């Protein structure tokens, strides 16, 4: 197996970092739009450490949900934009099988009570010899969080739009950051150079880069994240994937496919199939 990873939100939640300020959380969110995974060793070690520290399953669930509310990764956004619980399970399982994860997880609906189905989880270890309980809870919470969104979507007249960086910055109260202002320029102007984006902001590129370093980001990271979220929104259109790549500013479809695989472990074709409900859903008797 190649280097094993875990989803960044679950890792951060299990690490239970204290003192994360909004600027740091925004920088993390932007970074993990283009690379949504962290080393599996961090995830495994954090699950053990938090149990030793007395962290409960409920605390893990709340922390995971808090991080997910800020997450803009393309894969999670596509999943949370579905309208069918069965398709959501199929989409989540497709991600779990496609991404380079340390543990292969399969979710399915199983009847636990006479009046309602529950989620059943099967785990296959690929990187370590143990599977900390809090790690399992964190993964299940991540899906249940998405499933709550899916159920809300089913009652809405239209699916929620893809959230771009400027939207997340506004929600987090950091819209005045240089990185958030730069993201807005890329979202409005499309595929322009960093120097041109700096001119739109009324400053020199070196000044912009210095401000971004203070925020924990680079202009190239912001540009890549903005471009990938633009492509994610276009996946819902009827345009071919080649056209989506060109309109989003990629050199070709191969470059866009690599970007999506790095971001969320899946090719754009799989994400598009999930968005359209074309994956084979798990059976659900409810």
WOWO-V523082 format. One record per residue. N is the residue number from 1. RES is the residue in three letters. PSI is psi in whole degrees, -180 to 180 (* if undefined). NEAR is the number of other ideal C-beta (glycine too) atoms within 10 Angstrom. Layout:
((N	RES	PSI	NEAR) (N	RES	PSI	NEAR))
This chain:
((1	UNK	145	8) (2	UNK	178	5) (3	UNK	125	11) (4	UNK	145	18) (5	UNK	175	22) (6	UNK	158	28) (7	UNK	137	29) (8	UNK	-39	22) (9	UNK	-44	28) (10	UNK	-39	26) (11	UNK	-50	25) (12	UNK	-40	23) (13	UNK	-42	28) (14	UNK	-32	28) (15	UNK	-19	17) (16	UNK	49	14) (17	UNK	136	13) (18	UNK	152	5) (19	UNK	12	5) (20	UNK	117	12) (21	UNK	162	9) (22	UNK	-37	13) (23	UNK	-39	17) (24	UNK	-40	13) (25	UNK	-37	18) (26	UNK	-43	25) (27	UNK	-41	21) (28	UNK	-43	20) (29	UNK	-45	22) (30	UNK	-46	25) (31	UNK	-40	18) (32	UNK	1	23) (33	UNK	-40	29) (34	UNK	-15	23) (35	UNK	93	17) (36	UNK	14	24) (37	UNK	153	24) (38	UNK	161	19) (39	UNK	135	15) (40	UNK	-30	21) (41	UNK	-37	16) (42	UNK	-42	16) (43	UNK	-48	30) (44	UNK	-46	22) (45	UNK	-38	16) (46	UNK	-37	25) (47	UNK	-41	26) (48	UNK	-45	15) (49	UNK	-40	15) (50	UNK	-35	22) (51	UNK	-41	17) (52	UNK	-33	8) (53	UNK	-7	9) (54	UNK	15	7) (55	UNK	131	19) (56	UNK	168	12) (57	UNK	-39	15) (58	UNK	-39	10) (59	UNK	-40	16) (60	UNK	-46	25) (61	UNK	-44	19) (62	UNK	-40	12) (63	UNK	-42	22) (64	UNK	-45	24) (65	UNK	-39	16) (66	UNK	-44	14) (67	UNK	-40	22) (68	UNK	-31	20) (69	UNK	-23	12) (70	UNK	-8	16) (71	UNK	135	23) (72	UNK	13	23) (73	UNK	137	25) (74	UNK	-44	25) (75	UNK	-44	25) (76	UNK	-37	23) (77	UNK	-41	23) (78	UNK	-46	25) (79	UNK	-45	27) (80	UNK	-8	22) (81	UNK	3	22) (82	UNK	168	26) (83	UNK	-1	17) (84	UNK	128	16) (85	UNK	-41	19) (86	UNK	-43	18) (87	UNK	-33	22) (88	UNK	-42	27) (89	UNK	-44	26) (90	UNK	-42	22) (91	UNK	-42	30) (92	UNK	-42	25) (93	UNK	-37	20) (94	UNK	-42	20) (95	UNK	-47	24) (96	UNK	-29	20) (97	UNK	-27	14) (98	UNK	-36	15) (99	UNK	154	18) (100	UNK	68	16) (101	UNK	154	23) (102	UNK	-24	21) (103	UNK	129	20) (104	UNK	121	14) (105	UNK	141	20) (106	UNK	127	15) (107	UNK	148	21) (108	UNK	162	16) (109	UNK	134	19) (110	UNK	138	13) (111	UNK	118	13) (112	UNK	-26	11) (113	UNK	166	7) (114	UNK	-23	5) (115	UNK	-3	7) (116	UNK	145	9) (117	UNK	158	16) (118	UNK	172	10) (119	UNK	137	15) (120	UNK	137	13) (121	UNK	133	14) (122	UNK	134	9) (123	UNK	138	14) (124	UNK	114	11) (125	UNK	137	11) (126	UNK	-16	13) (127	UNK	-26	18) (128	UNK	176	16) (129	UNK	4	5) (130	UNK	165	10) (131	UNK	88	16) (132	UNK	139	19) (133	UNK	-40	13) (134	UNK	-28	22) (135	UNK	-44	28) (136	UNK	-43	17) (137	UNK	-40	22) (138	UNK	-43	27) (139	UNK	-45	24) (140	UNK	-39	18) (141	UNK	-39	22) (142	UNK	-42	23) (143	UNK	-41	22) (144	UNK	-33	14) (145	UNK	-46	21) (146	UNK	-39	22) (147	UNK	-35	19) (148	UNK	-41	12) (149	UNK	-41	19) (150	UNK	-43	21) (151	UNK	-37	13) (152	UNK	-40	12) (153	UNK	-37	17) (154	UNK	-24	12) (155	UNK	-1	7) (156	UNK	155	9) (157	UNK	-22	4) (158	UNK	153	7) (159	UNK	150	14) (160	UNK	145	12) (161	UNK	161	11) (162	UNK	130	20) (163	UNK	128	19) (164	UNK	173	21) (165	UNK	-40	23) (166	UNK	-34	20) (167	UNK	-44	18) (168	UNK	-42	23) (169	UNK	-41	23) (170	UNK	-44	14) (171	UNK	-34	13) (172	UNK	-5	17) (173	UNK	27	10) (174	UNK	30	19) (175	UNK	-18	16) (176	UNK	-5	8) (177	UNK	150	21) (178	UNK	-39	22) (179	UNK	-38	26) (180	UNK	-40	22) (181	UNK	-39	19) (182	UNK	-41	26) (183	UNK	-40	27) (184	UNK	-40	21) (185	UNK	-47	21) (186	UNK	-38	26) (187	UNK	-34	16) (188	UNK	-36	12) (189	UNK	-14	12) (190	UNK	-147	13) (191	UNK	85	14) (192	UNK	166	15) (193	UNK	162	11) (194	UNK	-38	19) (195	UNK	-39	12) (196	UNK	-39	11) (197	UNK	-39	24) (198	UNK	-40	20) (199	UNK	-37	15) (200	UNK	-31	15) (201	UNK	-2	16) (202	UNK	30	8) (203	UNK	170	16) (204	UNK	153	12) (205	UNK	-39	16) (206	UNK	-39	10) (207	UNK	-43	13) (208	UNK	-46	23) (209	UNK	-37	18) (210	UNK	-44	12) (211	UNK	-38	18) (212	UNK	-39	21) (213	UNK	-38	12) (214	UNK	-24	12) (215	UNK	-1	19) (216	UNK	22	15) (217	UNK	172	24) (218	UNK	160	16) (219	UNK	-36	22) (220	UNK	-38	12) (221	UNK	-45	18) (222	UNK	-42	29) (223	UNK	-44	21) (224	UNK	-41	21) (225	UNK	-43	28) (226	UNK	-41	29) (227	UNK	-41	21) (228	UNK	-38	24) (229	UNK	-32	28) (230	UNK	-46	20) (231	UNK	-37	24) (232	UNK	-45	29) (233	UNK	-38	16) (234	UNK	-19	19) (235	UNK	-25	22) (236	UNK	-9	17) (237	UNK	176	11) (238	UNK	-2	5) (239	UNK	150	13) (240	UNK	159	10) (241	UNK	-34	17) (242	UNK	-42	12) (243	UNK	-41	13) (244	UNK	-45	22) (245	UNK	-45	22) (246	UNK	-44	16) (247	UNK	-28	15) (248	UNK	-9	21) (249	UNK	14	19) (250	UNK	153	21) (251	UNK	-37	9) (252	UNK	179	10) (253	UNK	-36	18) (254	UNK	-41	10) (255	UNK	-41	11) (256	UNK	-40	24) (257	UNK	-42	17) (258	UNK	-39	12) (259	UNK	-42	22) (260	UNK	-40	22) (261	UNK	-40	16) (262	UNK	-38	14) (263	UNK	-51	24) (264	UNK	16	30) (265	UNK	10	21) (266	UNK	148	22) (267	UNK	159	17) (268	UNK	-28	25) (269	UNK	-39	13) (270	UNK	-40	22) (271	UNK	-41	25) (272	UNK	-42	18) (273	UNK	-39	20) (274	UNK	-45	24) (275	UNK	-32	22) (276	UNK	1	12) (277	UNK	29	15) (278	UNK	-5	13) (279	UNK	150	20) (280	UNK	116	11) (281	UNK	155	17) (282	UNK	147	19) (283	UNK	139	10) (284	UNK	120	14) (285	UNK	67	7) (286	UNK	*	9))
